[in-house]
Amino acid sequence: MEKERFLNFEGLTFDDILLVPEKSAILPKEVDVFTKFSRNIDINIPLVSAAMDTVTESRLAIAIAREGGIGIIHKN
């Protein structure tokens, strides 16, 4: 079922997912942003750096990993 939904996904633009700031009864510490990066890799925050030599070197990948995301190091 999940695979079928993914394959039929049309895609979204920035305007489709734009978040408008508003007061909320949910506290920041109650929010869970855990997600799956792949079938076997879970990450605690939805943050992935680009695999570009001008973006991600080891220092950035380590910093992002310490915060719960994943940094993709380029192969150049």
PyMOL Python script that loads the backbone (N, CA, C, O; Angstrom):
from pymol import cmd

cmd.read_pdbstr("""\
ATOM      1  N   MET A   1       0.830  -1.198   0.000  1.00  0.00           N
ATOM      2  CA  MET A   1       0.000   0.000   0.000  1.00  0.00           C
ATOM      3  C   MET A   1       0.873   1.260   0.000  1.00  0.00           C
ATOM      4  O   MET A   1       0.649   2.178  -0.789  1.00  0.00           O
ATOM      5  N   GLU A   2       1.866   1.294   0.889  1.00  0.00           N
ATOM      6  CA  GLU A   2       2.743   2.464   0.980  1.00  0.00           C
ATOM      7  C   GLU A   2       3.514   2.666  -0.321  1.00  0.00           C
ATOM      8  O   GLU A   2       3.664   3.796  -0.785  1.00  0.00           O
ATOM      9  N   LYS A   3       4.004   1.575  -0.911  1.00  0.00           N
ATOM     10  CA  LYS A   3       4.755   1.661  -2.160  1.00  0.00           C
ATOM     11  C   LYS A   3       3.870   2.200  -3.273  1.00  0.00           C
ATOM     12  O   LYS A   3       4.311   3.018  -4.081  1.00  0.00           O
ATOM     13  N   GLU A   4       2.628   1.746  -3.318  1.00  0.00           N
ATOM     14  CA  GLU A   4       1.683   2.211  -4.341  1.00  0.00           C
ATOM     15  C   GLU A   4       1.428   3.710  -4.193  1.00  0.00           C
ATOM     16  O   GLU A   4       1.375   4.433  -5.188  1.00  0.00           O
ATOM     17  N   ARG A   5       1.272   4.170  -2.967  1.00  0.00           N
ATOM     18  CA  ARG A   5       1.053   5.597  -2.720  1.00  0.00           C
ATOM     19  C   ARG A   5       2.252   6.418  -3.177  1.00  0.00           C
ATOM     20  O   ARG A   5       2.093   7.491  -3.758  1.00  0.00           O
ATOM     21  N   PHE A   6       3.450   5.908  -2.912  1.00  0.00           N
ATOM     22  CA  PHE A   6       4.665   6.611  -3.309  1.00  0.00           C
ATOM     23  C   PHE A   6       4.788   6.690  -4.828  1.00  0.00           C
ATOM     24  O   PHE A   6       5.157   7.735  -5.364  1.00  0.00           O
ATOM     25  N   LEU A   7       4.489   5.620  -5.512  1.00  0.00           N
ATOM     26  CA  LEU A   7       4.621   5.590  -6.965  1.00  0.00           C
ATOM     27  C   LEU A   7       3.617   6.497  -7.661  1.00  0.00           C
ATOM     28  O   LEU A   7       3.881   6.970  -8.767  1.00  0.00           O
ATOM     29  N   ASN A   8       2.484   6.747  -7.042  1.00  0.00           N
ATOM     30  CA  ASN A   8       1.451   7.595  -7.626  1.00  0.00           C
ATOM     31  C   ASN A   8       1.554   9.047  -7.163  1.00  0.00           C
ATOM     32  O   ASN A   8       0.683   9.860  -7.472  1.00  0.00           O
ATOM     33  N   PHE A   9       2.606   9.372  -6.428  1.00  0.00           N
ATOM     34  CA  PHE A   9       2.786  10.712  -5.883  1.00  0.00           C
ATOM     35  C   PHE A   9       3.095  11.704  -7.001  1.00  0.00           C
ATOM     36  O   PHE A   9       3.974  11.449  -7.824  1.00  0.00           O
ATOM     37  N   GLU A  10       2.389  12.825  -7.041  1.00  0.00           N
ATOM     38  CA  GLU A  10       2.573  13.819  -8.093  1.00  0.00           C
ATOM     39  C   GLU A  10       3.675  14.822  -7.794  1.00  0.00           C
ATOM     40  O   GLU A  10       4.228  15.418  -8.718  1.00  0.00           O
ATOM     41  N   GLY A  11       3.996  15.016  -6.557  1.00  0.00           N
ATOM     42  CA  GLY A  11       5.012  15.993  -6.190  1.00  0.00           C
ATOM     43  C   GLY A  11       4.380  17.281  -5.697  1.00  0.00           C
ATOM     44  O   GLY A  11       3.229  17.586  -6.009  1.00  0.00           O
ATOM     45  N   LEU A  12       5.135  18.018  -4.938  1.00  0.00           N
ATOM     46  CA  LEU A  12       4.658  19.260  -4.343  1.00  0.00           C
ATOM     47  C   LEU A  12       5.625  20.387  -4.658  1.00  0.00           C
ATOM     48  O   LEU A  12       6.813  20.160  -4.889  1.00  0.00           O
ATOM     49  N   THR A  13       5.106  21.591  -4.664  1.00  0.00           N
ATOM     50  CA  THR A  13       5.948  22.770  -4.812  1.00  0.00           C
ATOM     51  C   THR A  13       6.081  23.432  -3.448  1.00  0.00           C
ATOM     52  O   THR A  13       5.412  23.036  -2.493  1.00  0.00           O
ATOM     53  N   PHE A  14       6.931  24.425  -3.358  1.00  0.00           N
ATOM     54  CA  PHE A  14       7.124  25.147  -2.103  1.00  0.00           C
ATOM     55  C   PHE A  14       5.805  25.705  -1.572  1.00  0.00           C
ATOM     56  O   PHE A  14       5.544  25.636  -0.371  1.00  0.00           O
ATOM     57  N   ASP A  15       4.978  26.252  -2.450  1.00  0.00           N
ATOM     58  CA  ASP A  15       3.700  26.831  -2.028  1.00  0.00           C
ATOM     59  C   ASP A  15       2.753  25.784  -1.443  1.00  0.00           C
ATOM     60  O   ASP A  15       1.910  26.116  -0.611  1.00  0.00           O
ATOM     61  N   ASP A  16       2.880  24.538  -1.863  1.00  0.00           N
ATOM     62  CA  ASP A  16       2.016  23.475  -1.349  1.00  0.00           C
ATOM     63  C   ASP A  16       2.325  23.128   0.102  1.00  0.00           C
ATOM     64  O   ASP A  16       1.443  22.673   0.830  1.00  0.00           O
ATOM     65  N   ILE A  17       3.552  23.335   0.523  1.00  0.00           N
ATOM     66  CA  ILE A  17       3.939  22.930   1.876  1.00  0.00           C
ATOM     67  C   ILE A  17       4.385  24.098   2.754  1.00  0.00           C
ATOM     68  O   ILE A  17       4.923  23.883   3.840  1.00  0.00           O
ATOM     69  N   LEU A  18       4.173  25.301   2.307  1.00  0.00           N
ATOM     70  CA  LEU A  18       4.561  26.485   3.064  1.00  0.00           C
ATOM     71  C   LEU A  18       3.887  26.478   4.432  1.00  0.00           C
ATOM     72  O   LEU A  18       2.669  26.328   4.528  1.00  0.00           O
ATOM     73  N   LEU A  19       4.664  26.639   5.469  1.00  0.00           N
ATOM     74  CA  LEU A  19       4.128  26.683   6.822  1.00  0.00           C
ATOM     75  C   LEU A  19       3.966  28.130   7.256  1.00  0.00           C
ATOM     76  O   LEU A  19       4.874  28.946   7.104  1.00  0.00           O
ATOM     77  N   VAL A  20       2.809  28.428   7.792  1.00  0.00           N
ATOM     78  CA  VAL A  20       2.528  29.772   8.267  1.00  0.00           C
ATOM     79  C   VAL A  20       2.677  29.763   9.788  1.00  0.00           C
ATOM     80  O   VAL A  20       2.005  28.982  10.462  1.00  0.00           O
ATOM     81  N   PRO A  21       3.542  30.610  10.341  1.00  0.00           N
ATOM     82  CA  PRO A  21       3.718  30.645  11.792  1.00  0.00           C
ATOM     83  C   PRO A  21       2.410  30.964  12.503  1.00  0.00           C
ATOM     84  O   PRO A  21       1.666  31.856  12.096  1.00  0.00           O
ATOM     85  N   GLU A  22       2.148  30.230  13.559  1.00  0.00           N
ATOM     86  CA  GLU A  22       0.928  30.434  14.329  1.00  0.00           C
ATOM     87  C   GLU A  22       1.138  29.862  15.723  1.00  0.00           C
ATOM     88  O   GLU A  22       1.947  28.954  15.911  1.00  0.00           O
ATOM     89  N   LYS A  23       0.416  30.387  16.688  1.00  0.00           N
ATOM     90  CA  LYS A  23       0.505  29.896  18.058  1.00  0.00           C
ATOM     91  C   LYS A  23       0.004  28.455  18.106  1.00  0.00           C
ATOM     92  O   LYS A  23      -0.959  28.092  17.430  1.00  0.00           O
ATOM     93  N   SER A  24       0.683  27.635  18.927  1.00  0.00           N
ATOM     94  CA  SER A  24       0.326  26.226  19.033  1.00  0.00           C
ATOM     95  C   SER A  24       0.319  25.793  20.487  1.00  0.00           C
ATOM     96  O   SER A  24       1.071  26.314  21.310  1.00  0.00           O
ATOM     97  N   ALA A  25      -0.529  24.843  20.786  1.00  0.00           N
ATOM     98  CA  ALA A  25      -0.581  24.286  22.135  1.00  0.00           C
ATOM     99  C   ALA A  25       0.473  23.193  22.314  1.00  0.00           C
ATOM    100  O   ALA A  25       0.723  22.752  23.436  1.00  0.00           O
ATOM    101  N   ILE A  26       1.085  22.758  21.227  1.00  0.00           N
ATOM    102  CA  ILE A  26       2.114  21.719  21.281  1.00  0.00           C
ATOM    103  C   ILE A  26       3.463  22.359  21.592  1.00  0.00           C
ATOM    104  O   ILE A  26       3.882  23.304  20.923  1.00  0.00           O
ATOM    105  N   LEU A  27       4.124  21.844  22.596  1.00  0.00           N
ATOM    106  CA  LEU A  27       5.435  22.359  22.980  1.00  0.00           C
ATOM    107  C   LEU A  27       6.517  21.779  22.068  1.00  0.00           C
ATOM    108  O   LEU A  27       6.392  20.639  21.619  1.00  0.00           O
ATOM    109  N   PRO A  28       7.574  22.539  21.787  1.00  0.00           N
ATOM    110  CA  PRO A  28       8.649  22.040  20.922  1.00  0.00           C
ATOM    111  C   PRO A  28       9.233  20.707  21.382  1.00  0.00           C
ATOM    112  O   PRO A  28       9.587  19.873  20.549  1.00  0.00           O
ATOM    113  N   LYS A  29       9.339  20.492  22.687  1.00  0.00           N
ATOM    114  CA  LYS A  29       9.917  19.237  23.180  1.00  0.00           C
ATOM    115  C   LYS A  29       8.997  18.040  22.960  1.00  0.00           C
ATOM    116  O   LYS A  29       9.432  16.898  23.109  1.00  0.00           O
ATOM    117  N   GLU A  30       7.729  18.281  22.607  1.00  0.00           N
ATOM    118  CA  GLU A  30       6.770  17.207  22.348  1.00  0.00           C
ATOM    119  C   GLU A  30       6.737  16.787  20.878  1.00  0.00           C
ATOM    120  O   GLU A  30       6.065  15.817  20.527  1.00  0.00           O
ATOM    121  N   VAL A  31       7.453  17.503  20.025  1.00  0.00           N
ATOM    122  CA  VAL A  31       7.430  17.227  18.588  1.00  0.00           C
ATOM    123  C   VAL A  31       8.441  16.132  18.247  1.00  0.00           C
ATOM    124  O   VAL A  31       9.578  16.155  18.717  1.00  0.00           O
ATOM    125  N   ASP A  32       8.013  15.178  17.427  1.00  0.00           N
ATOM    126  CA  ASP A  32       8.889  14.100  16.973  1.00  0.00           C
ATOM    127  C   ASP A  32       9.083  14.221  15.469  1.00  0.00           C
ATOM    128  O   ASP A  32       8.121  14.098  14.711  1.00  0.00           O
ATOM    129  N   VAL A  33      10.309  14.461  15.028  1.00  0.00           N
ATOM    130  CA  VAL A  33      10.598  14.603  13.598  1.00  0.00           C
ATOM    131  C   VAL A  33      11.435  13.424  13.084  1.00  0.00           C
ATOM    132  O   VAL A  33      12.051  13.515  12.022  1.00  0.00           O
ATOM    133  N   PHE A  34      11.455  12.331  13.832  1.00  0.00           N
ATOM    134  CA  PHE A  34      12.153  11.108  13.437  1.00  0.00           C
ATOM    135  C   PHE A  34      11.634  10.639  12.081  1.00  0.00           C
ATOM    136  O   PHE A  34      10.430  10.693  11.827  1.00  0.00           O
ATOM    137  N   THR A  35      12.532  10.179  11.209  1.00  0.00           N
ATOM    138  CA  THR A  35      12.120   9.683   9.893  1.00  0.00           C
ATOM    139  C   THR A  35      13.096   8.618   9.405  1.00  0.00           C
ATOM    140  O   THR A  35      14.153   8.413  10.002  1.00  0.00           O
ATOM    141  N   LYS A  36      12.743   7.956   8.335  1.00  0.00           N
ATOM    142  CA  LYS A  36      13.612   6.954   7.723  1.00  0.00           C
ATOM    143  C   LYS A  36      14.313   7.581   6.527  1.00  0.00           C
ATOM    144  O   LYS A  36      13.664   8.155   5.653  1.00  0.00           O
ATOM    145  N   PHE A  37      15.635   7.471   6.489  1.00  0.00           N
ATOM    146  CA  PHE A  37      16.417   7.933   5.346  1.00  0.00           C
ATOM    147  C   PHE A  37      16.410   6.871   4.253  1.00  0.00           C
ATOM    148  O   PHE A  37      16.370   7.180   3.062  1.00  0.00           O
ATOM    149  N   SER A  38      16.448   5.638   4.678  1.00  0.00           N
ATOM    150  CA  SER A  38      16.347   4.494   3.764  1.00  0.00           C
ATOM    151  C   SER A  38      15.730   3.347   4.554  1.00  0.00           C
ATOM    152  O   SER A  38      15.367   3.511   5.719  1.00  0.00           O
ATOM    153  N   ARG A  39      15.616   2.203   3.925  1.00  0.00           N
ATOM    154  CA  ARG A  39      15.014   1.056   4.600  1.00  0.00           C
ATOM    155  C   ARG A  39      15.763   0.704   5.881  1.00  0.00           C
ATOM    156  O   ARG A  39      15.148   0.273   6.856  1.00  0.00           O
ATOM    157  N   ASN A  40      17.085   0.883   5.892  1.00  0.00           N
ATOM    158  CA  ASN A  40      17.899   0.472   7.035  1.00  0.00           C
ATOM    159  C   ASN A  40      18.510   1.616   7.830  1.00  0.00           C
ATOM    160  O   ASN A  40      19.222   1.369   8.804  1.00  0.00           O
ATOM    161  N   ILE A  41      18.255   2.848   7.446  1.00  0.00           N
ATOM    162  CA  ILE A  41      18.855   3.993   8.135  1.00  0.00           C
ATOM    163  C   ILE A  41      17.764   4.922   8.649  1.00  0.00           C
ATOM    164  O   ILE A  41      16.985   5.475   7.873  1.00  0.00           O
ATOM    165  N   ASP A  42      17.720   5.085   9.974  1.00  0.00           N
ATOM    166  CA  ASP A  42      16.795   6.015  10.616  1.00  0.00           C
ATOM    167  C   ASP A  42      17.567   7.264  11.017  1.00  0.00           C
ATOM    168  O   ASP A  42      18.735   7.185  11.398  1.00  0.00           O
ATOM    169  N   ILE A  43      16.909   8.419  10.928  1.00  0.00           N
ATOM    170  CA  ILE A  43      17.538   9.658  11.391  1.00  0.00           C
ATOM    171  C   ILE A  43      16.564  10.386  12.314  1.00  0.00           C
ATOM    172  O   ILE A  43      15.348  10.296  12.145  1.00  0.00           O
ATOM    173  N   ASN A  44      17.106  11.099  13.280  1.00  0.00           N
ATOM    174  CA  ASN A  44      16.282  11.767  14.287  1.00  0.00           C
ATOM    175  C   ASN A  44      15.725  13.108  13.834  1.00  0.00           C
ATOM    176  O   ASN A  44      14.716  13.572  14.365  1.00  0.00           O
ATOM    177  N   ILE A  45      16.371  13.734  12.859  1.00  0.00           N
ATOM    178  CA  ILE A  45      15.848  14.976  12.287  1.00  0.00           C
ATOM    179  C   ILE A  45      15.915  14.860  10.768  1.00  0.00           C
ATOM    180  O   ILE A  45      16.847  14.251  10.242  1.00  0.00           O
ATOM    181  N   PRO A  46      14.959  15.422  10.060  1.00  0.00           N
ATOM    182  CA  PRO A  46      14.959  15.305   8.597  1.00  0.00           C
ATOM    183  C   PRO A  46      15.926  16.290   7.941  1.00  0.00           C
ATOM    184  O   PRO A  46      15.511  17.206   7.231  1.00  0.00           O
ATOM    185  N   LEU A  47      17.215  16.088   8.190  1.00  0.00           N
ATOM    186  CA  LEU A  47      18.237  16.976   7.650  1.00  0.00           C
ATOM    187  C   LEU A  47      19.300  16.146   6.945  1.00  0.00           C
ATOM    188  O   LEU A  47      19.961  15.312   7.564  1.00  0.00           O
ATOM    189  N   VAL A  48      19.461  16.384   5.628  1.00  0.00           N
ATOM    190  CA  VAL A  48      20.435  15.667   4.809  1.00  0.00           C
ATOM    191  C   VAL A  48      21.206  16.701   4.003  1.00  0.00           C
ATOM    192  O   VAL A  48      20.611  17.523   3.307  1.00  0.00           O
ATOM    193  N   SER A  49      22.534  16.660   4.098  1.00  0.00           N
ATOM    194  CA  SER A  49      23.334  17.620   3.332  1.00  0.00           C
ATOM    195  C   SER A  49      23.635  17.074   1.940  1.00  0.00           C
ATOM    196  O   SER A  49      23.616  15.863   1.719  1.00  0.00           O
ATOM    197  N   ALA A  50      23.911  17.974   1.012  1.00  0.00           N
ATOM    198  CA  ALA A  50      24.188  17.598  -0.374  1.00  0.00           C
ATOM    199  C   ALA A  50      25.573  16.979  -0.516  1.00  0.00           C
ATOM    200  O   ALA A  50      26.516  17.375   0.170  1.00  0.00           O
ATOM    201  N   ALA A  51      25.683  16.005  -1.414  1.00  0.00           N
ATOM    202  CA  ALA A  51      26.968  15.350  -1.687  1.00  0.00           C
ATOM    203  C   ALA A  51      27.749  16.159  -2.714  1.00  0.00           C
ATOM    204  O   ALA A  51      28.022  15.682  -3.816  1.00  0.00           O
ATOM    205  N   MET A  52      28.105  17.379  -2.347  1.00  0.00           N
ATOM    206  CA  MET A  52      28.840  18.293  -3.235  1.00  0.00           C
ATOM    207  C   MET A  52      30.130  18.708  -2.543  1.00  0.00           C
ATOM    208  O   MET A  52      30.144  18.934  -1.333  1.00  0.00           O
ATOM    209  N   ASP A  53      31.217  18.810  -3.309  1.00  0.00           N
ATOM    210  CA  ASP A  53      32.502  19.157  -2.700  1.00  0.00           C
ATOM    211  C   ASP A  53      32.522  20.557  -2.112  1.00  0.00           C
ATOM    212  O   ASP A  53      33.360  20.853  -1.260  1.00  0.00           O
ATOM    213  N   THR A  54      31.623  21.421  -2.546  1.00  0.00           N
ATOM    214  CA  THR A  54      31.555  22.773  -1.987  1.00  0.00           C
ATOM    215  C   THR A  54      30.589  22.853  -0.810  1.00  0.00           C
ATOM    216  O   THR A  54      30.424  23.915  -0.209  1.00  0.00           O
ATOM    217  N   VAL A  55      29.951  21.733  -0.481  1.00  0.00           N
ATOM    218  CA  VAL A  55      28.959  21.727   0.600  1.00  0.00           C
ATOM    219  C   VAL A  55      29.383  20.832   1.756  1.00  0.00           C
ATOM    220  O   VAL A  55      29.548  21.314   2.877  1.00  0.00           O
ATOM    221  N   THR A  56      29.560  19.548   1.508  1.00  0.00           N
ATOM    222  CA  THR A  56      29.771  18.600   2.597  1.00  0.00           C
ATOM    223  C   THR A  56      31.161  17.980   2.592  1.00  0.00           C
ATOM    224  O   THR A  56      31.523  17.225   1.690  1.00  0.00           O
ATOM    225  N   GLU A  57      31.920  18.314   3.609  1.00  0.00           N
ATOM    226  CA  GLU A  57      33.185  17.654   3.917  1.00  0.00           C
ATOM    227  C   GLU A  57      32.967  16.934   5.246  1.00  0.00           C
ATOM    228  O   GLU A  57      31.860  16.958   5.784  1.00  0.00           O
ATOM    229  N   SER A  58      33.986  16.308   5.769  1.00  0.00           N
ATOM    230  CA  SER A  58      33.830  15.516   6.990  1.00  0.00           C
ATOM    231  C   SER A  58      33.335  16.337   8.178  1.00  0.00           C
ATOM    232  O   SER A  58      32.533  15.847   8.973  1.00  0.00           O
ATOM    233  N   ARG A  59      33.800  17.576   8.308  1.00  0.00           N
ATOM    234  CA  ARG A  59      33.390  18.400   9.460  1.00  0.00           C
ATOM    235  C   ARG A  59      31.889  18.634   9.478  1.00  0.00           C
ATOM    236  O   ARG A  59      31.260  18.521  10.529  1.00  0.00           O
ATOM    237  N   LEU A  60      31.303  18.960   8.322  1.00  0.00           N
ATOM    238  CA  LEU A  60      29.858  19.191   8.262  1.00  0.00           C
ATOM    239  C   LEU A  60      29.099  17.888   8.476  1.00  0.00           C
ATOM    240  O   LEU A  60      28.099  17.873   9.194  1.00  0.00           O
ATOM    241  N   ALA A  61      29.551  16.795   7.870  1.00  0.00           N
ATOM    242  CA  ALA A  61      28.879  15.505   8.037  1.00  0.00           C
ATOM    243  C   ALA A  61      28.856  15.087   9.506  1.00  0.00           C
ATOM    244  O   ALA A  61      27.845  14.578   9.991  1.00  0.00           O
ATOM    245  N   ILE A  62      29.950  15.297  10.204  1.00  0.00           N
ATOM    246  CA  ILE A  62      30.023  14.965  11.630  1.00  0.00           C
ATOM    247  C   ILE A  62      29.082  15.855  12.431  1.00  0.00           C
ATOM    248  O   ILE A  62      28.366  15.365  13.304  1.00  0.00           O
ATOM    249  N   ALA A  63      29.073  17.148  12.150  1.00  0.00           N
ATOM    250  CA  ALA A  63      28.207  18.082  12.878  1.00  0.00           C
ATOM    251  C   ALA A  63      26.732  17.741  12.676  1.00  0.00           C
ATOM    252  O   ALA A  63      25.954  17.758  13.629  1.00  0.00           O
ATOM    253  N   ILE A  64      26.351  17.433  11.446  1.00  0.00           N
ATOM    254  CA  ILE A  64      24.954  17.080  11.170  1.00  0.00           C
ATOM    255  C   ILE A  64      24.594  15.771  11.868  1.00  0.00           C
ATOM    256  O   ILE A  64      23.505  15.652  12.429  1.00  0.00           O
ATOM    257  N   ALA A  65      25.496  14.787  11.841  1.00  0.00           N
ATOM    258  CA  ALA A  65      25.241  13.506  12.502  1.00  0.00           C
ATOM    259  C   ALA A  65      25.065  13.684  14.004  1.00  0.00           C
ATOM    260  O   ALA A  65      24.221  13.025  14.612  1.00  0.00           O
ATOM    261  N   ARG A  66      25.845  14.559  14.601  1.00  0.00           N
ATOM    262  CA  ARG A  66      25.716  14.806  16.046  1.00  0.00           C
ATOM    263  C   ARG A  66      24.360  15.399  16.408  1.00  0.00           C
ATOM    264  O   ARG A  66      23.888  15.233  17.533  1.00  0.00           O
ATOM    265  N   GLU A  67      23.738  16.084  15.467  1.00  0.00           N
ATOM    266  CA  GLU A  67      22.416  16.668  15.704  1.00  0.00           C
ATOM    267  C   GLU A  67      21.279  15.717  15.327  1.00  0.00           C
ATOM    268  O   GLU A  67      20.113  15.999  15.606  1.00  0.00           O
ATOM    269  N   GLY A  68      21.618  14.589  14.692  1.00  0.00           N
ATOM    270  CA  GLY A  68      20.602  13.593  14.369  1.00  0.00           C
ATOM    271  C   GLY A  68      20.287  13.432  12.900  1.00  0.00           C
ATOM    272  O   GLY A  68      19.438  12.617  12.540  1.00  0.00           O
ATOM    273  N   GLY A  69      20.954  14.194  12.035  1.00  0.00           N
ATOM    274  CA  GLY A  69      20.731  14.081  10.596  1.00  0.00           C
ATOM    275  C   GLY A  69      21.803  13.231   9.947  1.00  0.00           C
ATOM    276  O   GLY A  69      22.449  12.417  10.607  1.00  0.00           O
ATOM    277  N   ILE A  70      21.992  13.424   8.642  1.00  0.00           N
ATOM    278  CA  ILE A  70      23.016  12.663   7.934  1.00  0.00           C
ATOM    279  C   ILE A  70      23.680  13.552   6.889  1.00  0.00           C
ATOM    280  O   ILE A  70      23.006  14.271   6.151  1.00  0.00           O
ATOM    281  N   GLY A  71      24.985  13.495   6.838  1.00  0.00           N
ATOM    282  CA  GLY A  71      25.740  14.261   5.848  1.00  0.00           C
ATOM    283  C   GLY A  71      26.313  13.321   4.804  1.00  0.00           C
ATOM    284  O   GLY A  71      26.974  12.340   5.144  1.00  0.00           O
ATOM    285  N   ILE A  72      26.067  13.612   3.545  1.00  0.00           N
ATOM    286  CA  ILE A  72      26.566  12.780   2.453  1.00  0.00           C
ATOM    287  C   ILE A  72      27.853  13.417   1.926  1.00  0.00           C
ATOM    288  O   ILE A  72      27.824  14.511   1.364  1.00  0.00           O
ATOM    289  N   ILE A  73      28.972  12.730   2.108  1.00  0.00           N
ATOM    290  CA  ILE A  73      30.269  13.255   1.678  1.00  0.00           C
ATOM    291  C   ILE A  73      30.473  12.942   0.199  1.00  0.00           C
ATOM    292  O   ILE A  73      30.228  11.821  -0.247  1.00  0.00           O
ATOM    293  N   HIS A  74      30.918  13.934  -0.549  1.00  0.00           N
ATOM    294  CA  HIS A  74      31.149  13.780  -1.989  1.00  0.00           C
ATOM    295  C   HIS A  74      32.279  12.798  -2.256  1.00  0.00           C
ATOM    296  O   HIS A  74      33.044  12.470  -1.350  1.00  0.00           O
ATOM    297  N   LYS A  75      32.390  12.331  -3.490  1.00  0.00           N
ATOM    298  CA  LYS A  75      33.451  11.377  -3.824  1.00  0.00           C
ATOM    299  C   LYS A  75      34.602  11.994  -4.601  1.00  0.00           C
ATOM    300  O   LYS A  75      35.473  11.262  -5.070  1.00  0.00           O
ATOM    301  N   ASN A  76      34.639  13.297  -4.754  1.00  0.00           N
ATOM    302  CA  ASN A  76      35.732  13.953  -5.495  1.00  0.00           C
ATOM    303  C   ASN A  76      37.037  13.857  -4.745  1.00  0.00           C
ATOM    304  O   ASN A  76      38.059  14.353  -5.218  1.00  0.00           O
TER     305      ASN A  76
END
""", "prot")
cmd.dss("prot")
cmd.show_as("cartoon", "prot")
cmd.util.cbc("prot")
cmd.orient("prot")
